[in-house]
Amino acid sequence: MTRLTLLALAGGAPALLVALLLLAGVDLSGSLKWALALTLLLCWSGAALVLRSQATFRLRTLSNLLAALREGDYSFRVRGSHRRDALGELVLELNLLAQALRAERFGDIETTSLLGKVMAEVDVAVLAFDPERRLTLVNPAGARLLGQAPGGLVGCSAAGLGLADCLDGPPSRAVSLPFRSRDERWELRRGSFRQRGRPHALLVLSDVSRTLRAEEVAAWQRLIRVLGHELNSSLTPVKSIAGSLLALVDRDPLPADWRDDVRSGLSIVATRAEALNRLMGAYARLAKLPPPNLAPVPVRAWVDHAVGLESRLTLEVQEGPDLMLEADRDQLDQLLINLVRNGVDAALETGGGVRVGWGTVRGSFELWVEDEGPGLASDTNLFVPFFSTKKGGSGIGLALCRQIAEAHGGTVTLANRADARGCRAVVRLPAETPTRPALERTALHFAP
């Protein structure tokens, strides 16, 4: 403010000097000249002091506004904001800034309240740890998991809580917690975020024990139902034939054609036994699929090999880009051969054709097999093991295809075509090679 006062005095000094010179040249009495000179000096200094006072008031008002913003009080406003001068524009902009910060603060409060409600209501444990692996945040579900009140958990170390292993290893996996029952399985999801510039780890733990047990029971029920049906289908005629043969050999004398009857009965028994043997072999092959042995696979050569094995129908190949996959060639051969065989079986029913093609869709590899068959009557049980709508089908082809694709980190879908009659099978595989732990996690095992 001293500099502002000096500048105000310096600005009025030339006018004061001119006024004093003019006053000295005027024919007046000495006392009147001194009175007028004193009046000019008082007006000069008074104007400088008024300017200083006004500037000090405005600047202190702006300082109070900035202090209120710094302390989080966004309701403070400065009056007299206009764009007629630079200071008025500054006041107007600061008022608008306070209004924007107030609206943003209310939005943050509402968002935080909503997040707190969601965190309190979700039935999964959410925990956050700082770089020193000390708990900084826990929701009620997490407190129930740890068996303590939320207030007494903040600040505890991950090792003391029994969660140190959850902060290491793969970020997504199923784990058993040391302070819980061994029968319980928990799905772990780990992420990271920054708070006040420091990295934090976020753990999400959800109990999947009941879901896994329910799925396991359902899988066993389906398996027992299918195997029971197949066993009954084979054992019922075997039992009937065995009873007929026992009654035949007990007859005395034996009929003349007893050898033919025995041969026919034993042939039926051998046929049903072979069917059961094929069923159990198919089950063993599906249940013991090994993890993929990754190696470079040229797509064009892979497709040409699988298509060349089909001799019943000439297939149309819609060639795509020259790509290379990191996959298990033997398993991919088995997958594509099964899809091609299914397509040809369907096309032969209607006299249609089959097309095979490949390409890239949104960064992923995609291969399709289209047929001009009758289409699907229902897609409910397509991938259920041992379920088949084809006469003499084993019911493991599509289940095995899905298992191979998922073991490579991909998917298999089958649906009716929208543009024509028939089905379209699509195999999608990731462009990047999945890691070995991911391959082992995605591999399905039906064996107990």
GUDRENRO-82581 format. One line per 8 residues: their letters; for each residue x negated, y negated, z of C-alpha. Coordinates in pm, 1 decimal. Each point is the difference from the previous one (the first is absolute). Layout:
BEGIN
a) X,Y,Z  ...;
//
This chain:
BEGIN
mtrltlla) 0.0,0.0,0.0  -298.0,-237.7,57.1  -99.5,31.3,-363.6  358.7,-66.3,-110.0  10.3,-313.4,218.8  -329.5,-126.3,-138.2  119.6,62.1,-357.1  322.6,-193.8,73.5;
laggapal) -198.4,-288.7,146.3  -241.1,3.4,-292.2  291.3,-1.6,-244.9  148.0,-316.3,155.2  -332.4,-176.3,60.4  -27.7,-161.8,-349.5  350.4,-149.3,25.2  -74.6,-124.2,351.2;
lvalllla) -324.4,-160.1,-115.8  172.9,-177.7,-289.9  275.0,-123.3,234.0  -257.0,-136.9,245.1  -189.2,-181.6,-279.2  321.3,-154.7,-126.7  94.2,-94.1,354.7  -338.2,-173.5,49.1;
gvdlsgsl) 61.6,-219.8,-307.4  340.6,-118.4,114.7  24.6,-342.0,176.5  131.0,109.4,337.5  -95.1,-60.9,355.5  -261.3,226.5,150.6  230.8,150.0,259.3  257.4,92.3,-266.8;
kwalaltl) -266.3,158.2,-220.1  -119.4,214.0,292.5  355.0,103.3,78.5  65.1,101.9,-360.4  -332.1,186.8,-18.9  80.8,186.6,322.1  342.9,89.5,-140.8  -158.7,138.3,-316.4;
llcwsgaa) -244.4,208.5,205.9  281.4,139.1,215.7  208.7,91.4,-305.8  -301.6,167.6,-163.9  -83.6,212.6,305.8  368.7,71.1,74.2  61.1,131.8,-350.3  -301.5,231.8,33.8;
lvlrsqat) 125.3,128.0,336.6  353.1,61.7,-135.5  -148.4,198.1,-292.4  -210.1,198.7,244.8  305.0,71.4,219.7  217.0,112.6,-291.6  -269.2,226.5,-142.6  -75.6,143.9,344.8;
frlrtlsn) 369.2,78.3,58.3  42.1,174.2,-337.1  -319.1,203.5,34.7  82.3,106.6,355.5  344.6,106.5,-118.1  -158.6,212.7,-272.8  -244.4,142.1,254.8  291.3,99.8,225.0;
llaalreg) 168.0,169.9,-296.5  -313.2,199.2,-82.0  -41.5,96.5,365.9  359.9,123.7,8.8  -59.4,207.5,-314.5  -316.1,144.3,151.3  190.2,102.5,314.5  283.8,158.4,-202.2;
dysfrvrg) 262.9,-272.4,48.8  138.0,-49.0,-349.6  301.0,-212.7,102.8  -207.8,-321.7,30.4  64.2,-259.6,-274.8  -135.7,-348.2,-75.3  243.3,-276.8,-99.3  -61.7,-252.6,-271.7;
shrrdalg) -129.0,240.4,-261.3  15.6,-144.2,-354.2  -211.2,-10.8,-310.3  -50.8,-377.8,-13.4  -349.2,23.5,146.5  -270.4,258.9,52.8  65.6,37.0,374.1  371.7,53.1,-66.9;
elvlelnl) -79.4,274.0,-251.1  -221.5,167.5,261.0  283.2,-12.2,256.2  245.4,144.5,-253.2  -231.3,288.5,-91.4  -65.4,81.6,367.0  376.0,7.9,66.9  50.6,235.8,-293.5;
laqalrae) -286.9,217.2,126.7  161.0,18.2,345.0  332.6,96.7,-156.5  -160.8,275.8,-209.3  -192.7,135.0,299.5  318.6,0.3,207.8  185.8,202.4,-265.1  -293.2,240.2,-32.3;
rfgdiett) -18.1,43.6,376.1  369.6,86.1,19.5  -51.2,250.4,-282.0  -292.5,155.9,187.0  203.6,21.1,319.7  287.1,170.9,-180.7  -235.7,238.3,-180.1  -180.0,84.6,324.1;
sllgkvma) 332.8,59.3,172.9  114.7,228.5,-281.0  -330.0,188.3,6.1  29.3,42.0,375.4  352.8,137.4,-35.5  -110.9,242.0,-270.8  -302.4,110.5,203.8  224.5,59.2,301.8;
evdvavla) 260.1,196.5,-192.0  -212.8,224.3,-223.6  -55.0,350.9,129.8  -368.3,9.8,-94.1  -297.7,-98.6,211.5  -178.6,-313.7,-121.4  -334.0,-91.9,161.4  -267.0,-257.7,-89.8;
fdperrlt) -364.7,8.6,107.7  -263.6,-275.3,-14.4  -358.6,53.9,-126.8  -100.8,119.1,350.1  270.0,268.3,-27.6  213.0,-152.4,271.9  377.5,-0.1,-24.9  145.1,-340.8,-88.1;
lvnpagar) 355.7,88.7,-104.5  240.2,285.8,72.6  372.9,38.2,-60.8  243.3,178.4,238.5  -23.7,325.8,-197.5  -378.7,-9.1,35.2  30.1,-63.0,372.8  235.7,298.7,31.9;
llgqapgg) -247.7,210.7,-194.3  -279.2,-97.1,239.9  226.0,31.7,304.8  -64.5,-348.4,142.0  152.1,-347.1,4.1  -106.5,-223.5,-290.9  -145.8,-263.7,232.5  -236.1,246.0,161.6;
lvgcsaag) -135.4,131.7,-329.5  -130.3,-318.3,-162.5  -376.0,-16.7,38.7  -52.0,375.3,43.1  -259.5,168.4,-218.6  94.9,244.5,-272.9  -216.7,267.0,161.6  176.9,-45.5,332.3;
lgladcld) 336.7,36.1,-170.2  -106.7,313.7,-189.8  27.9,-168.2,-340.6  -368.2,-38.6,-91.0  18.8,270.4,-267.3  293.5,-179.7,-163.1  -225.0,-298.3,-79.3  -239.1,222.5,-197.5;
gppsravs) 43.8,236.4,-291.0  254.4,-17.4,-282.4  254.8,-281.2,41.8  296.7,224.3,-79.4  30.4,349.5,145.0  181.9,222.4,246.8  -156.9,17.3,345.4  48.8,156.6,340.8;
lpfrsrde) -37.1,-238.4,294.2  -208.7,125.8,294.3  244.7,-131.6,261.7  302.7,161.7,-167.4  104.8,359.8,-56.3  -201.0,196.0,-255.1  320.6,92.4,-178.4  72.0,-364.2,-77.2;
rwelrrgs) -116.8,-139.8,-332.6  -33.0,-371.3,-63.2  -32.8,-180.7,-329.3  -277.8,-258.3,22.1  -12.8,-312.9,-213.6  -288.9,-240.6,54.3  -40.1,-344.0,-151.9  -183.7,-322.9,74.7;
frqrgrph) 84.1,-366.8,44.0  -173.1,-316.8,118.3  102.3,-207.7,298.5  -183.2,-323.0,81.0  -265.0,98.4,-250.3  -76.5,336.3,163.4  78.0,338.0,-158.6  248.8,222.3,183.5;
allvlsdv) 110.9,359.8,-55.0  373.2,79.8,-15.7  114.8,351.7,89.0  344.9,136.4,-77.8  85.1,339.5,152.8  325.2,180.7,-75.5  111.2,335.4,136.8  47.9,245.3,-285.6;
srtlraee) 18.7,315.5,211.1  376.4,40.2,-27.7  -1.9,-76.1,-370.1  -280.3,247.7,-64.7  169.2,267.3,208.6  330.7,-56.7,-178.5  -170.2,18.9,-338.9  -189.3,310.1,108.1;
vaawqrli) 319.9,170.2,114.5  176.3,-97.9,-322.2  -291.9,131.5,-206.9  2.6,329.8,187.0  375.3,28.3,-42.4  -24.7,-58.6,-374.7  -287.1,242.9,-31.6  173.9,270.6,202.5;
rvlgheln) 320.9,-51.5,-195.6  -178.1,34.4,-335.8  -215.0,294.8,106.5  298.8,167.6,163.8  199.9,-35.7,-320.2  -281.5,143.8,-210.8  -63.5,285.5,241.7  368.5,88.2,15.8;
ssltpvks) 24.5,-15.5,-378.2  -278.6,256.7,-26.1  61.7,216.6,306.7  373.7,46.7,-58.4  -40.1,187.2,-331.3  -306.9,181.0,137.0  201.3,119.4,299.5  286.5,109.0,-225.7;
iagsllal) -232.0,183.2,-240.9  -185.4,167.0,287.8  328.6,125.5,146.3  111.7,132.7,-337.5  -332.5,178.3,-49.7  17.0,156.1,347.4  351.0,124.8,-73.7  -125.0,132.0,-335.3;
vdrdplpa) -291.3,199.7,139.0  225.3,146.8,273.4  230.1,152.8,-259.3  -35.6,372.9,-55.3  -27.5,87.9,-273.0  -149.9,-314.1,-157.5  180.3,-132.5,-304.9  -160.1,50.5,-334.8;
dwrddvrs) -80.3,-368.6,-52.7  -134.0,-64.6,348.9  -346.2,-89.0,-133.6  147.8,-278.8,-213.3  195.6,-132.8,297.9  -308.4,6.4,224.0  -212.4,-166.5,-268.8  262.2,-271.2,-54.6;
glsivatr) 37.7,-63.8,373.6  -375.2,-17.6,58.9  -30.8,-236.6,-295.2  249.6,-235.6,162.0  -186.7,22.8,331.2  -331.6,-76.9,-174.4  155.0,-295.2,-185.6  137.4,-155.2,317.1;
aealnrlm) -325.6,63.0,184.3  -189.3,-175.7,-280.7  243.3,-292.8,23.8  -63.7,-25.9,372.4  -373.2,20.0,-63.8  22.6,-289.0,-249.3  202.8,-201.3,249.0  -252.7,43.6,279.2;
gayarlak) -284.4,-73.6,-239.5  169.8,-321.3,-107.2  55.2,-95.9,363.6  -366.4,65.0,82.5  -115.6,-205.7,-298.6  222.5,-292.8,96.9  -96.3,12.3,367.9  -376.3,24.8,-51.3;
lpppnlap) -67.1,-265.7,-263.1  -352.4,-127.7,80.8  -92.2,-370.4,6.2  -93.0,-135.5,-344.5  -359.8,35.5,-115.8  -46.8,-338.6,-165.8  -193.3,-30.4,-325.5  31.1,-212.6,-317.7;
vpvrawvd) 293.5,117.7,-213.8  47.4,-141.8,-353.8  373.6,-52.6,-44.3  9.2,72.3,-373.0  -178.7,335.2,36.5  216.9,92.9,299.8  325.0,-65.6,-187.6  -120.5,174.1,-318.6;
havglesr) -98.1,309.9,199.5  336.2,27.2,180.1  199.5,-65.6,-319.0  -206.9,253.7,-195.8  96.8,277.9,239.9  368.6,-32.0,-94.9  69.5,218.3,-307.5  380.7,10.4,-0.4;
ltlevqeg) 45.4,-356.0,-126.1  -209.2,-267.3,-170.4  -24.8,-294.7,236.0  -31.1,-366.0,-101.8  -288.4,-179.4,172.8  26.2,-379.3,29.2  -361.1,-86.0,64.7  -82.0,-279.5,240.9;
pdlmlead) -325.5,-172.4,94.5  -318.8,200.7,37.6  -7.2,34.9,379.7  -204.0,192.8,253.7  144.5,123.1,331.1  -174.9,113.0,317.9  200.7,312.5,82.4  2.2,378.4,27.3;
rdqldqll) 17.4,124.8,-360.7  133.6,345.0,89.0  282.5,-141.3,212.2  89.8,-260.6,-262.6  11.6,276.9,-261.7  239.8,194.0,218.1  217.5,-308.7,52.9  26.1,-93.8,-369.0;
inlvrngv) 46.5,359.3,-118.0  296.6,39.2,236.1  159.1,-325.1,-121.0  -54.2,88.5,-365.0  140.8,348.9,52.5  311.3,-140.4,169.2  47.4,-248.4,-283.6  -35.9,268.5,-267.1;
daaletgg) 241.1,232.5,185.0  259.1,-278.7,2.9  -60.1,-103.0,-362.6  37.4,357.6,-129.1  353.1,12.0,140.9  112.4,-279.1,-234.6  -253.9,23.7,-280.6  -155.8,-335.5,92.9;
gvrvgwgt) -358.4,-113.6,30.6  -250.0,-96.9,271.8  -227.3,-304.1,11.2  -301.9,-60.7,223.3  -164.0,-339.4,44.8  -200.0,-208.6,242.7  -101.1,-357.3,79.4  -57.0,-248.0,281.3;
vrgsfelw) 280.4,-175.4,187.9  -85.2,-278.8,248.0  -350.1,134.1,49.4  103.2,364.7,52.5  -34.0,294.2,-235.9  330.6,138.8,-125.6  68.0,315.9,-203.1  345.2,102.7,-121.0;
vedegpgl) 158.6,311.9,-148.4  331.0,-56.1,-178.4  224.1,277.3,-126.5  323.2,8.4,-199.4  161.3,270.8,208.1  338.4,3.3,174.1  -117.9,-221.9,285.6  39.6,39.2,374.3;
asdtnlfv) 333.9,88.8,151.9  -128.9,-102.6,345.4  -333.3,-122.3,135.1  70.8,82.2,366.3  -218.9,310.2,36.4  -248.5,-50.2,-284.6  -308.6,7.1,221.6  125.3,246.7,263.2;
pffstkkg) -235.5,302.2,2.7  148.2,323.3,-142.2  310.1,-178.9,-128.5  54.6,47.6,-372.3  287.1,-41.2,-244.2  -176.0,199.7,-274.3  66.4,368.3,-38.5  -305.1,183.5,129.5;
gsgiglal) -159.2,-320.5,129.0  -222.2,16.8,308.8  90.7,-345.2,128.3  -358.1,-106.9,75.0  -96.3,-181.9,-321.8  127.9,-347.8,84.8  -84.3,38.5,368.8  -356.4,85.3,-96.6;
crqiaeah) -12.2,-295.2,-242.8  105.5,-239.8,273.8  -250.4,148.9,242.4  -286.4,-39.9,-248.5  98.5,-358.3,-86.4  31.9,-104.1,364.9  -333.6,164.6,80.9  -150.5,-239.3,-258.9;
ggtvtlan) 181.5,-298.3,153.1  269.4,-10.0,-271.3  361.3,97.5,-63.5  214.1,211.4,-233.1  354.4,-98.3,-94.9  256.8,173.2,-220.6  319.9,-162.7,-124.1  237.7,1.2,-294.5;
radargcr) -98.7,-226.3,-286.2  194.6,-320.6,-41.2  -58.2,-36.7,-374.8  85.3,353.4,-114.0  91.3,348.7,114.0  -259.4,185.1,203.1  -234.2,-55.6,292.7  -307.5,-212.1,61.3;
avvrlpae) -269.2,118.3,241.9  -246.9,-269.5,110.3  -332.2,55.0,176.2  -152.8,-310.0,162.1  -354.3,6.4,133.1  -196.5,-286.6,156.4  -263.5,-167.1,-213.8  -246.2,12.6,292.1;
tptrpale) -120.3,330.2,134.6  155.2,81.1,340.9  -242.2,69.9,282.7  -48.8,348.1,140.1  190.7,-67.6,327.7  290.2,-135.4,-205.3  -1.9,313.8,-214.4  8.5,222.6,304.8;
rtalhfap) 285.0,-201.0,155.7  214.8,5.1,-311.4  -47.2,372.4,-67.4  311.9,195.0,101.2  -23.8,331.9,180.0  305.7,221.7,23.5  -174.4,279.6,187.8  52.8,9.8,376.6;
//
